[in-house]
Amino acid sequence: MPRLLEALPLRKPALARGEAALLSLDFSTEEQDQVKVLLAAAADPDAAIHYLVSLKQKHPEAFKRLIQSPAVLRYLIAVASFSRFLSEEVLQNPQWLEEVTAMSRVLTASEYKKRLGKFLKNQPREGQPDARPLALSLALFRRQQILRILLRDVLGLGSLSETTEELSSLADAILHVSYDRIRADLVARHGTPRYVDVHGEVRECGMSVIALGKLGGRELNYSSDIDLMFVYAANGETDGEHPISNKEFYKKVANQYTELLSTYTAEGLCYRVDLRLRPDGSLGEVCISLDGAKTYYQTRARDWELQMLIKARVAAGDPEAGRDLLATVEPLIYSTTLDFSAVEEVSATRERIGEKLAKRRLGKSVFDVKLAPGGIRDVEFLVQCLQRLHGGRVPWLRHGGTMLALSRLSQKDLLSAAEFGRLISAYRFLRNLEHRLQFAEDRQTHTLPTSPRELDLLARKMPTAQLGSAPSGEKLLQELNAHLEAVQEIYERVIHAQRPIYYSLPPAVAPQIEAPEVVEPTSSNLIRFLDERAPALAHAVSRMQLGRGEGAFEHFLEKLMPDSRLLTLLNSDSRLARFTLDIFKHSPYFGEELVRVPELIEEFHQGEEFLQFPEATPGTNAALNFDDISDLRRYFRHQMFRIQAASMCQRLPVFETLHQTSTLADTAIAACYQMAMEDIARLHPPASPSYQPRQQLMVIALGRLGMREFDLASDADLVFVLPDEDHDEHVFWTHVAERIVDLITAYTGSGVMFTVDTRLRPNGSAGALLQSETAYKEYFAKNAEAWEGIAYMKARAVAGDIEHATKFLNELQQVDWRRYGQSGRSKKDLRQMRLRLEKEQGPDHPLKAGHGGFYDIDFSLLFLRLKAGGLFYKVLNTPERVNIIEATGHLERADAEFLLDAATFYRAVDHALRVYSGHAEASLPNSESHLRMLTELVHRWTPEHRNVQPLKTELAKIQNRTREIFERLFTN
């Protein structure tokens, strides 16, 4: 695919100027040091310095007060660096920075309504000196609240979804309060609108303000139009002294409402209101009755008008009419069958928009991140296509928010894990980029700057997780290109995959005589192509029955056609061809990875080196160096493919694969630890200037990663512990821990690595993320439940001070042993705990939590280890635990051999499910073809004597024998 953006000539970021100006501010030595640290991390330090000078000149007393608060000083420099229009606003109202509150959470629409009510109450009343028009007050309130939202955004205190939700809630509050005021004024003049219902009763007539587009989906931008539609309940008239029709009344409401929100003031306007999505568009009435709207959508609405209702919701006014309308039209929006007509219509609309955009911008060197191929609009179109096609039979997919809808499509396997990762990552990148373009001047713009200096500055304003710690205009363009290309590629493939087969085939030739028409397999042209260009590969393909992998393999070949080198490689290396076909046959997930990055096949071409994996020393990043988080994520995905492909193609023992995957996760955590420590030291330095961060923070893994049994799509259970002697820097290290989690779990153009669960810390989610050694020991000595104690028997240090952490875990296990192992309570507690898990989780997770599942093995080994004296080991996987317990005389040889087989079987089944789909599954599949494929994979990793009977039969045998051993251990 050609590059979508040509790189511009770029230069390195200019060094911050203005040292003389900084000296003129008369900071104390301590204040100057603090300011320099903040300026070093600022996106635009020059703008920040000159802004500080301007603020001091205009408000010397306020300036002196503001800089005394480290938090407010940080806000001040952030605003100056990111937003010119808000900088000017703060210059006029410096007290706004001191009034910023609730920075740690998202405010709801009702909270914004309360804030707006209080704000308006404190404004000078009409007739008083300095009285303001309502439009001006609303615009001023909007800017004050956007200041707080922007600060949460640029300081990394709020996610993209939180930012768009708050911007939408703020708009909802303004819409609600404005509507109530305008309607109340008109009721005072004309009376209350009323109508007669079907039962002959007189009722009050309300009007719904329906939000569409980004506001409807609760994903509003900083400077968006708001798409609105007005629907009133029924025709009738007002009950005042001089009555008017309900239609006339609400036309007055709608017109005054739109004018109020769109009036340009000295503080800008509140919102540009777009009413063109109403029935009949610009030619239609400004408001419409409920019956009229129903009739329109049932009989006359065009396809795109139904599609835009996916995002519709009632944002203000009386909700009844709007909800009635949306409930009526919902069945029209979503197809009840997988008919391609809806997608075809949407695609045609998308192409028309693209053509108009190209004509409008012909000859102009501007780039629109919203409407460009692969841009924001394409992601939203793709999501809506899939929602319309599948929402009829899966109502759960019906949601107006693009990000949540993407997640739900992935969870229902309508997008693969890889497709979801790339789309959500691209959408977040593009929306963050769009926001930074808009909040600079409060302008509705989506076009990139063209000057190298402005591109560099824009790159520095992007979240660190998306461009790394050394952003540049060049890197910004590279990441943008990668995201645009990924979206385009997925759009074409996913949308085309929905088409019925007849849609893609050439017109059928009229049949000869009476014989039925025979449609040649879709792969025949590709096979003929291979016969000519790569005959050895064609022979290998003809021998391998790819089954469901055939379609993906064809797409892979299409991607190879321009690259004769890779095609020649496949044709000349039979081992390489065999491994590649094996992946497409047995793993749709990794087949998708090869379609995305065909160059990965070269990993197979490295001979025995394919099996090797570079291991970094836990707690350091000495063995491997990464430029930034994107570089690390690419490495992680690359190595994950290498490990899992070796597992499939070379049939490595399953616990060896899990060990390698665990090592890969360790490497990622260690690298993120180093990046996080460097980032936080720059952004939030230690409280004491003399304190030297040297990996004092201890990162401990539990669960599967703790046992070195981590797998593809596993969650990492991590906890963070601080040595008692470093307690004074608790805030600094808390920031580091939070940053580590963010770096590991965030989506970028290179995908996501793995999710992190930190709930195994003392007091779970209610406890502090970072706690001291003493706090841990006291908690486990006095308050911990039995299950919490045994969880730490599967813990090991993975980053930070490894030696100190290992000693700490040894001491913590002794606390557990004294509390549970010696008291005799553990046997009863463990059994009750296991049976409770079976009751609560067994029906949905039979392989793990059901009768005789893996938990039976795990709990048996935990009990026997406690019984053996709770000996401490730095790390033990399941086979090692079995062998040690047998060696200590607490397990018979026959039982030990069976438990080794059973553990291998369970891990092999779980591993096969993950390799096939790219995510964890709770049970065996019902599909016979899927089960057959799964069986072929499982037999690669299990002992021969476990491969004789069908998989389900063997599973039942293992479950029964495992439960028999469990009951014997816990009841004797």
FENJODA-V650047 format. One record per pair of residues at least 6 apart in sequence whose ideal C-beta (glycine too) atoms are under 7 Angstrom apart, sorted by the first residue. I is the first residue (numbers start at 1). J is the second residue. Records with the same first field share a line. If there is no record, write none. Layout:
# FENJODA-V650047
I: J, J
This chain:
# FENJODA-V650047
1: 485, 488, 489
3: 481
4: 372, 373, 374, 481, 484, 485
5: 367, 477, 480, 481
7: 474, 477
8: 450, 452, 455, 473
9: 452
10: 452, 455, 456, 472, 473, 474
11: 452
13: 456
16: 39, 45, 46
17: 46
18: 46, 49, 50
21: 49, 50, 53
22: 49
24: 53
25: 52, 53, 56
27: 35
31: 67
34: 70, 73
37: 685
38: 73, 74, 77
39: 45, 48, 49, 77
40: 682
41: 682, 683
42: 48, 77, 81
43: 81, 82, 457, 460, 461
44: 81, 457
47: 80, 81
48: 77, 80, 81
51: 80, 87
54: 91
55: 63, 91, 94
56: 63
58: 91
59: 94
62: 94
66: 72, 73, 76, 94, 97
67: 73
72: 97, 98
75: 97, 100, 151
76: 97
78: 151, 154, 155
79: 86, 87, 90, 147
80: 87
82: 150, 154, 439, 461
83: 150, 439, 440
84: 440, 441
85: 441, 442
86: 143, 147, 150
89: 143
90: 96, 97
96: 144, 147
100: 147, 148, 151
103: 151, 152, 157
104: 157
106: 162, 165, 166
107: 166, 169
108: 169
109: 169, 172, 173
112: 145, 169, 170, 173
113: 173, 176, 177
116: 141, 173, 174, 177
117: 177
119: 141
120: 137
123: 132, 137
124: 130, 131, 132
125: 131
134: 260
135: 260, 263, 265, 270
136: 265, 266, 267
138: 174, 178, 270
139: 265, 267, 268, 269, 270
140: 267
142: 170, 174, 270
143: 267
145: 170
146: 222
149: 163, 166, 167
150: 439
152: 158
153: 163
156: 463
160: 428, 431, 432
161: 403
164: 218, 219, 220
165: 218
167: 220, 221, 222
168: 215, 218, 219, 220
171: 215, 220, 226, 271
172: 315, 316
174: 270
175: 209, 315, 316
176: 316
178: 257, 260, 261
179: 209, 257, 316, 317
182: 253, 256, 257, 260
183: 253
186: 249, 252, 253
190: 238, 240, 242, 243, 244, 249
191: 238, 239, 240, 243
192: 204, 238, 239
193: 205, 236, 238, 246, 249
194: 202, 203, 204, 205, 236, 239
195: 203, 205, 233, 234, 235, 236, 246
196: 202, 236
197: 203
205: 232, 233, 234, 236, 246
206: 233, 317, 318, 320, 321
207: 230, 231, 232, 250, 253, 287, 317, 318, 321
208: 231, 314, 317, 318, 319, 321, 322
209: 228, 230, 314, 315, 316, 317
210: 228, 229, 231, 312, 314, 315, 322
211: 226, 227, 228, 313, 315
212: 227, 229, 277, 308, 311, 312
213: 227, 311
214: 220, 221, 224
215: 226, 227, 315
216: 311, 312, 313, 400
217: 311, 400, 401, 402
218: 400, 401
219: 401, 402
221: 434, 435, 438
222: 435, 438, 439
223: 438, 442, 443, 444
224: 444
225: 272, 274, 444
226: 271, 273, 274
227: 274, 277
228: 273, 275
229: 277, 278
230: 250, 254, 286, 287
231: 287, 288, 290, 293, 321, 322, 325
232: 246, 250, 287, 289, 321
233: 290, 320, 321
234: 289, 290, 291
235: 245, 246, 247, 289
236: 246
237: 243, 244, 245, 246
238: 244, 249
250: 287
251: 286, 287
254: 286, 287
255: 286
258: 273, 275
261: 270, 271, 273
262: 269, 271, 272, 273
263: 269
268: 442
275: 286
276: 282
277: 308
278: 284, 288
279: 288, 293, 296
290: 321, 324, 325
293: 325
294: 325, 328
297: 306, 329, 332
298: 332
303: 342, 345
304: 349
306: 332, 333
307: 346, 384, 388
309: 326, 329, 333
310: 333, 384, 387, 400
311: 400
312: 326
313: 400
314: 322, 323
333: 388
334: 388, 391, 392, 398
335: 342, 388, 389, 392
336: 392, 393
338: 389, 498
340: 498, 499, 500, 503
342: 388, 389
343: 385, 389, 495, 498
346: 381, 384, 385
347: 495
350: 381
353: 371
354: 373
357: 368, 371
365: 450
366: 447
367: 447, 448
368: 375, 446, 447
369: 375, 376, 430, 433, 434, 446, 448
370: 376, 377, 434, 446
371: 377
372: 484
373: 484, 488
374: 484, 485, 487, 488
375: 430, 484
376: 430, 431, 434
378: 487, 491
379: 402, 423, 426, 427, 487
380: 402
382: 491, 494, 495
383: 402, 405, 406
385: 495
386: 409, 414
387: 397, 398, 405
389: 498
390: 397, 414
391: 397, 398
394: 412
396: 408
397: 405, 408, 409, 412
399: 405, 408
402: 427
403: 424, 427
406: 420, 423, 424
409: 415
410: 417, 420
416: 589, 592, 918
417: 589, 918, 919
418: 589, 592, 593, 596, 918
419: 490, 494
421: 747, 751, 752
422: 486, 490, 751
423: 487, 490
424: 747
425: 747, 748, 749, 751
426: 483, 486, 487, 749
428: 747
429: 466, 479, 483, 749
430: 483
432: 462, 463, 466
433: 462
434: 446
436: 458, 461, 462
437: 445, 446
438: 444, 445
449: 455, 458
452: 473
455: 473, 476
456: 472, 473
458: 476
459: 467, 471, 472, 473, 475, 476
460: 471
462: 471, 476
464: 679
465: 629, 742, 743, 746, 748
466: 479, 748
467: 475, 476, 479
468: 627, 628, 629, 630
469: 628, 675, 678, 679
470: 628
479: 749
482: 749
483: 749
486: 749
493: 555
505: 519
508: 517
511: 517
523: 550, 554
526: 554, 557
527: 538, 541
530: 537, 538, 541
531: 538
533: 567
534: 567, 570, 571
536: 571, 574
537: 570, 571, 577
540: 574, 577, 578, 581
541: 581
544: 581, 585
546: 553, 581, 584, 585
547: 585, 929
548: 588
549: 584, 585, 588, 591
552: 584, 588, 591, 592, 595
553: 584
555: 595
556: 594, 595, 598
559: 595, 598
560: 566, 567, 598
566: 598, 601
569: 576, 605
570: 576, 577, 580, 601
573: 605
576: 601, 604, 605
579: 604, 645, 649
580: 601, 604
582: 648, 649
583: 590, 591, 594, 645, 648
584: 591
586: 648, 916, 933, 936, 937
587: 648, 915, 916
588: 916
589: 916, 917, 918
590: 641, 644, 645
593: 600, 641
594: 600, 601
600: 641
603: 610, 641, 642, 645
604: 610
610: 642, 646
611: 646, 650
613: 639, 643, 660, 663
614: 623, 624
615: 623, 663
616: 622, 623, 624, 666, 667, 670
617: 623
618: 666, 670, 797, 798, 799, 802
619: 670, 695, 797, 799, 800, 801, 802
620: 670
621: 670, 671, 674
624: 667, 671
626: 632, 635, 671
629: 675, 743, 748
630: 748, 749, 750
632: 668, 671
633: 748, 750, 751, 753
634: 750
636: 664, 668, 753
637: 750, 751
639: 664
640: 664, 712
643: 657, 660, 661, 664
644: 712, 915
646: 652
647: 657
648: 915, 937
651: 940, 941
653: 941
654: 904, 907, 908, 911, 941
655: 877, 879, 907
657: 911
658: 708, 709, 710, 711, 907
659: 708
661: 710, 711, 712
662: 705, 708, 709, 710
665: 705, 710, 716, 754
666: 798
668: 744, 753
669: 699, 744, 798, 799
670: 799
672: 740, 743, 744
673: 699, 740, 799, 800
675: 743
676: 736, 739, 740, 743
677: 693, 736
679: 739
680: 732, 735, 736, 739
681: 693
684: 732, 735
686: 693, 729, 732
687: 728, 729, 731, 732
688: 728
691: 729
695: 800, 801
696: 723, 726, 800, 801
697: 720, 722, 733, 736, 737, 800
698: 721, 797, 800, 801, 804, 805, 808
699: 718, 720, 798, 799, 800
700: 718, 719, 721, 795, 797, 798, 805, 809
701: 716, 717, 718, 795, 796, 798
702: 717, 719, 760, 791, 792, 794, 795
703: 717, 794
704: 710, 711, 714
705: 716, 717
706: 717, 794, 795, 796
707: 794, 876, 877, 878
708: 875, 877
709: 877, 878, 907
711: 910, 911, 914
712: 914, 915
713: 914, 918, 919, 920
714: 754
715: 754, 755, 757
716: 754, 756
717: 757, 760
718: 756, 758
719: 758, 760, 761
720: 737, 769, 770
721: 771, 773, 776, 805, 808
722: 730, 733, 770, 772
723: 773, 804
724: 772, 773, 774
726: 733
727: 772
730: 770
733: 770
734: 769, 770
737: 769, 770
738: 769
741: 756, 758
744: 753, 754, 756
745: 752, 755, 756
758: 769
759: 765
760: 791
761: 767, 769, 771
762: 771, 775, 776, 779
773: 808
776: 812
777: 812, 815
780: 789, 812, 815, 816
781: 815, 819
786: 820, 825, 826, 829, 830, 833
787: 833
789: 816, 819, 820
790: 862
792: 809, 812, 813, 816
793: 813, 862, 865
795: 809
796: 874, 875
797: 805, 806, 809
806: 874
810: 872
813: 870, 872
816: 870
817: 866, 870
820: 826, 866
821: 866, 870
826: 863, 866
827: 863, 970
830: 859, 862, 863
831: 970
834: 855, 859
837: 849, 855
838: 849, 850, 851
841: 849
842: 849, 850, 851
844: 922
845: 922
846: 853, 922, 923
847: 853, 854, 906, 909, 910, 922, 923
848: 854, 855
849: 855
851: 959, 963
852: 958, 959, 960, 962, 963
853: 959
854: 906
856: 962, 963, 966
857: 899, 902, 903, 962
860: 965, 966, 969
861: 881, 882, 885
863: 969, 970
864: 885, 890, 891
865: 881, 885
867: 890
868: 885, 888, 890
876: 884
878: 903
879: 900, 903
882: 896, 899, 900
885: 891
886: 893, 896
895: 965
898: 961
901: 943, 946
902: 958, 962
904: 942
905: 942, 946, 958
908: 938, 941, 942
909: 938
911: 941
912: 934, 937, 938
913: 920, 921, 934
914: 920
915: 937
916: 933, 934, 937
924: 931, 951, 952
925: 931, 934
931: 951
934: 951
935: 951
938: 951
939: 947
946: 954
